[in-house]
Amino acid sequence: MTVVAKTLGAVLFAAAGLAPSAVVGTAYAAPLPGATQVKYYENCDAVRADGADPLHKGQDGYAAHLDRDDDGIACE
């Protein structure tokens, strides 16, 4: 992926075979086309309700917004 321009907080990226897209200060990035995310949890209460806590980085359902101290373990 190559950074093409940076203007007012928007970063434009161009990837081989894909049209440029803008990322503008969103909290969570949209999934890439063709990517499949099996589990998504809005918050740690949802993780606990599913009996999935704690989640480790790389594990299905892990997301940075669930890992407050950025140690790779969410909802601990």
Buried (B, 14 or more C-beta within 10 A) or exposed (E): EEEEEEEEEEBBBBEEEEEEEEEEEEEEEEEEEEEEEEBEBEEBEBBEEEEBBBBEEEEEBBBEEBBEEEEBBBBE
